[in-house]
């Protein structure tokens, strides 16, 4: 915008000298007057911890709603299709399930895993460390023009769908949802955000705009890293829930309430603090334009 503004101002100076009575002079003057506040009067964003936690992080998510929707479509779309396939052909689908998940096809009596307090603490630490690792991989893979992030979203979606489909087909649908819902809604939300950050990173290389590809990558990388840093605490929350609430066998009603409550809190903050901040900023820019 700065380059275009300077070029337009130069055209106006030339037009005033060479064509003082031409209507184009008035048009250029009006354009310069309207655009100047957008170039020089844009509020400066000061990065602070409190500002980032309360507004900045949520605004970064809201500003990337297209890659966010694409991430959700890849993750949940593949999960839905893989779940249907697993229900129709459990024999073939079972070959994709890693060994630790194959117990979903075996009958279960409740979801209380009988873990001690120390075992739950160790499990929780291991889980949220793994969740952060998966999220980082999903984000970092976006450097391959977004293809890596898309692949990891599809992979995790297929795995989730196959495990869910096999569980339901084996009559373990209720235990499956009891084991994944409490932490799963928030955890999958965080993975979608990481996928959106990764694909935004890849898109900055494919469509750099008026920047060089390296300049575009640097600009988007800073925002993407901030997105991941802001997401990490929520992954810790999901890991704590998975380590302490999930193995306790509290029942479907309780775990669904916890899972949907955490998911609703996360996305309510995206809408309230993120979408609200974006709309307020755009309204301020429009108000400053004659």
C-alpha positions as CSV (number, residue, x, y, z in Angstrom):
1,X,0.0,0.0,0.0
2,X,2.9,2.4,0.8
3,X,4.4,1.9,-2.6
4,X,1.1,2.4,-4.4
5,X,0.4,5.5,-2.3
6,X,3.8,7.1,-3.2
7,X,3.3,6.3,-6.9
8,X,-0.2,7.9,-6.8
9,X,1.2,11.0,-5.1
10,X,3.9,11.3,-7.8
11,X,1.2,11.0,-10.5
12,X,-0.8,13.7,-8.8
13,X,2.2,16.1,-8.7
14,X,2.8,15.4,-12.4
15,X,-0.8,15.9,-13.3
16,X,-1.0,19.2,-11.5
17,X,1.8,20.5,-13.5
18,X,1.0,19.1,-16.9
19,X,-2.8,18.9,-16.9
20,X,-4.1,21.5,-14.3
21,X,-7.6,21.6,-15.7
22,X,-8.1,17.9,-16.3
23,X,-10.7,16.0,-14.3
24,X,-8.1,13.3,-13.4
25,X,-6.4,15.8,-11.1
26,X,-9.5,16.0,-8.9
27,X,-9.9,12.3,-8.9
28,X,-6.3,11.7,-7.9
29,X,-6.6,14.3,-5.1
30,X,-9.7,12.6,-3.8
31,X,-8.0,9.2,-3.9
32,X,-4.9,10.6,-2.0
33,X,-7.1,12.1,0.7
34,X,-9.1,8.9,1.2
35,X,-6.0,6.6,1.3
36,X,-3.7,8.8,3.4
37,X,-5.3,7.7,6.8
38,X,-4.9,4.1,5.9
39,X,-1.2,4.6,5.3
40,X,-0.3,6.9,8.1
41,X,-3.0,6.7,10.7
42,X,-3.2,3.0,11.3
43,X,-2.9,2.2,15.0
44,X,0.4,0.6,15.9
45,X,0.1,-2.8,17.4
46,X,2.2,-3.1,20.5
47,X,3.0,-6.7,21.5
48,X,2.5,-7.3,25.2
49,X,1.9,-10.4,27.2
50,X,-1.5,-9.3,28.5
51,X,-2.6,-7.9,25.1
52,X,-1.5,-11.1,23.3
53,X,-3.3,-13.4,25.8
54,X,-6.5,-11.3,25.8
55,X,-6.7,-10.2,22.2
56,X,-3.7,-10.7,20.0
57,X,-3.8,-14.5,19.9
58,X,-7.5,-14.6,19.2
59,X,-7.2,-12.0,16.5
60,X,-4.5,-14.1,14.7
61,X,-6.9,-17.0,14.6
62,X,-9.8,-14.9,13.4
63,X,-7.7,-13.3,10.6
64,X,-6.9,-16.8,9.2
65,X,-10.5,-18.1,9.0
66,X,-10.1,-19.5,5.4
67,X,-7.1,-21.8,6.3
68,X,-8.9,-22.6,9.6
69,X,-12.0,-23.8,7.8
70,X,-9.8,-25.8,5.3
71,X,-7.9,-27.4,8.3
72,X,-11.2,-28.4,9.9
73,X,-12.5,-29.8,6.6
74,X,-9.4,-31.9,6.1
75,X,-9.4,-33.2,9.6
76,X,-13.1,-33.9,10.2
77,X,-13.9,-34.7,6.6
78,X,-11.3,-37.4,6.5
79,X,-12.4,-38.7,9.9
80,X,-16.0,-39.0,8.8
81,X,-15.1,-40.8,5.6
82,X,-12.6,-43.2,7.4
83,X,-15.2,-43.9,10.1
84,X,-17.8,-45.0,7.5
85,X,-15.2,-47.2,5.8
86,X,-14.2,-48.8,9.1
87,X,-17.8,-49.6,9.8
88,X,-18.3,-51.2,6.3
89,X,-15.0,-53.0,6.1
90,X,-13.5,-53.5,9.6
91,X,-11.1,-56.1,8.4
92,X,-9.3,-53.8,6.0
93,X,-9.6,-50.8,8.2
94,X,-8.0,-52.7,11.2
95,X,-4.8,-52.9,9.3
96,X,-4.3,-49.1,9.6
97,X,-4.7,-49.0,13.4
98,X,-1.5,-48.9,15.4
99,X,-1.1,-51.6,18.0
100,X,-1.8,-49.4,21.0
101,X,-5.3,-48.7,19.6
102,X,-6.3,-52.2,18.6
103,X,-7.9,-52.8,22.0
104,X,-10.9,-50.7,20.7
105,X,-12.3,-53.8,19.1
106,X,-12.3,-55.7,22.4
107,X,-15.2,-55.6,24.8
108,X,-14.8,-53.1,27.7
109,X,-16.4,-52.7,31.1
110,X,-16.4,-49.0,31.7
111,X,-13.7,-46.5,31.1
112,X,-12.0,-46.3,34.6
113,X,-8.4,-47.3,33.9
114,X,-7.7,-47.8,37.6
115,X,-4.7,-45.4,37.7
116,X,-3.1,-44.1,40.9
117,X,-2.6,-40.3,41.4
118,X,1.1,-40.6,40.5
119,X,0.3,-42.6,37.4
120,X,-2.3,-40.1,36.3
121,X,0.3,-37.3,36.7
122,X,2.9,-39.1,34.6
123,X,0.3,-40.0,32.0
124,X,-0.9,-36.3,31.8
125,X,2.7,-35.1,31.4
126,X,3.3,-37.5,28.6
127,X,0.1,-36.7,26.9
128,X,0.3,-33.0,26.7
129,X,4.0,-33.2,25.7
130,X,3.0,-35.5,22.8
131,X,0.1,-33.1,21.9
132,X,2.5,-30.2,21.7
133,X,4.9,-32.3,19.6
134,X,2.1,-33.2,17.1
135,X,0.9,-29.6,16.9
136,X,4.5,-28.4,16.2
137,X,4.9,-31.0,13.5
138,X,1.6,-30.0,11.9
139,X,2.7,-26.3,11.9
140,X,6.3,-26.9,10.8
141,X,5.2,-29.1,7.9
142,X,3.5,-26.1,6.4
143,X,6.9,-24.9,5.1
144,X,6.5,-27.4,2.3
145,X,4.0,-25.0,0.6
146,X,1.3,-26.2,3.0
147,X,1.3,-29.7,1.7
148,X,2.9,-31.2,4.8
149,X,0.3,-29.6,7.1
150,X,-2.5,-30.9,4.9
151,X,-1.1,-34.4,4.9
152,X,-0.8,-34.5,8.7
153,X,-4.4,-33.2,9.1
154,X,-5.6,-36.0,6.8
155,X,-3.5,-38.6,8.5
156,X,-4.8,-37.7,12.0
157,X,-8.3,-37.5,10.7
158,X,-8.2,-40.9,9.1
159,X,-6.7,-42.4,12.2
160,X,-9.4,-40.9,14.4
161,X,-12.1,-42.0,12.0
162,X,-10.9,-45.6,11.7
163,X,-10.5,-46.0,15.5
164,X,-14.0,-44.5,16.0
165,X,-15.5,-46.6,13.4
166,X,-14.0,-49.8,14.7
167,X,-15.0,-49.0,18.2
168,X,-18.6,-48.4,17.2
169,X,-18.6,-51.5,15.0
170,X,-17.3,-53.6,18.0
171,X,-20.1,-52.3,20.3
172,X,-17.6,-49.9,22.1
173,X,-19.1,-46.7,20.8
174,X,-20.0,-45.4,24.3
175,X,-16.6,-46.2,25.9
176,X,-14.9,-44.6,22.9
177,X,-16.7,-41.3,23.2
178,X,-16.2,-41.4,27.0
179,X,-12.4,-41.8,26.4
180,X,-12.0,-39.1,23.8
181,X,-14.7,-36.4,24.3
182,X,-13.4,-34.7,27.4
183,X,-10.1,-33.7,26.0
184,X,-10.7,-34.3,22.3
185,X,-12.8,-31.3,21.4
186,X,-10.2,-28.9,22.7
187,X,-7.3,-30.9,21.4
188,X,-8.7,-31.2,17.8
189,X,-9.5,-27.4,17.9
190,X,-5.8,-26.8,18.7
191,X,-4.7,-29.1,15.8
192,X,-6.9,-27.2,13.4
193,X,-5.3,-23.9,14.5
194,X,-1.9,-25.4,14.0
195,X,-2.9,-26.6,10.6
196,X,-4.2,-23.2,9.7
197,X,-0.8,-21.6,10.8
198,X,1.1,-24.2,8.7
199,X,-1.0,-23.6,5.6
200,X,-0.8,-19.9,6.0
201,X,3.0,-20.3,6.1
202,X,3.0,-22.3,2.9
203,X,0.6,-19.9,1.2
204,X,3.0,-17.0,2.0
205,X,5.5,-18.8,-0.3
206,X,2.9,-19.5,-3.1
207,X,1.3,-16.0,-3.0
208,X,3.8,-13.5,-1.6
209,X,1.9,-10.5,-2.8
210,X,4.0,-7.4,-3.3
211,X,6.7,-8.8,-1.0
212,X,9.5,-11.1,-2.0
213,X,8.9,-14.8,-1.1
214,X,11.5,-14.6,1.6
215,X,10.0,-11.4,3.0
216,X,6.5,-12.8,2.8
217,X,7.7,-16.0,4.6
218,X,9.4,-13.9,7.4
219,X,6.3,-11.9,7.9
220,X,3.9,-14.9,8.2
221,X,6.4,-17.0,10.2
222,X,6.3,-14.4,13.0
223,X,2.5,-14.6,13.2
224,X,2.5,-18.4,12.8
225,X,5.0,-18.8,15.7
226,X,2.8,-16.6,17.9
227,X,-0.2,-18.7,17.0
228,X,1.6,-21.9,18.1
229,X,2.9,-20.2,21.3
230,X,-0.7,-19.1,22.1
231,X,-2.0,-22.6,21.4
232,X,0.5,-24.5,23.6
233,X,-1.2,-23.6,27.0
234,X,-4.5,-24.9,25.7
235,X,-2.8,-28.2,24.7
236,X,-1.5,-28.4,28.3
237,X,-5.1,-28.0,29.5
238,X,-6.2,-30.8,27.1
239,X,-3.4,-33.0,28.3
240,X,-4.3,-32.4,32.0
241,X,-8.0,-33.3,31.2
242,X,-6.8,-36.4,29.3
243,X,-4.6,-37.5,32.1
244,X,-6.9,-36.9,35.0
245,X,-10.5,-36.8,33.8
246,X,-10.5,-39.2,30.9
247,X,-9.2,-42.3,32.8
248,X,-11.5,-41.7,35.8
249,X,-14.7,-43.3,34.3
250,X,-16.9,-40.4,35.2
251,X,-19.6,-41.3,32.6
252,X,-20.6,-40.0,29.2
253,X,-22.7,-37.1,30.5
254,X,-19.8,-35.7,32.5
255,X,-17.1,-36.1,29.9
256,X,-19.3,-34.6,27.2
257,X,-20.1,-31.6,29.4
258,X,-16.4,-31.1,30.1
259,X,-15.4,-31.5,26.4
260,X,-18.1,-29.4,24.9
261,X,-17.6,-26.8,27.7
262,X,-13.8,-26.4,26.9
263,X,-14.5,-26.3,23.2
264,X,-17.2,-23.7,23.6
265,X,-14.9,-21.6,25.8
266,X,-12.1,-21.7,23.2
267,X,-14.3,-20.8,20.2
268,X,-16.3,-18.2,22.1
269,X,-13.0,-16.4,22.8
270,X,-12.2,-16.6,19.1
271,X,-15.5,-14.9,18.2
272,X,-15.5,-12.5,21.2
273,X,-11.9,-11.4,21.4
274,X,-10.7,-12.3,17.8
275,X,-13.6,-11.5,15.4
276,X,-14.6,-8.6,17.6
277,X,-11.0,-7.1,17.5
278,X,-10.9,-7.5,13.7
279,X,-14.2,-5.8,13.2
280,X,-13.3,-3.0,15.6
281,X,-10.1,-2.3,13.8
282,X,-11.8,-2.2,10.4
283,X,-14.5,0.1,11.7
284,X,-11.8,2.4,13.1
285,X,-10.1,2.5,9.7
286,X,-13.3,3.3,8.0
287,X,-14.1,6.0,10.5
288,X,-10.8,7.7,9.7
289,X,-11.5,7.7,6.0
290,X,-13.2,11.0,4.7
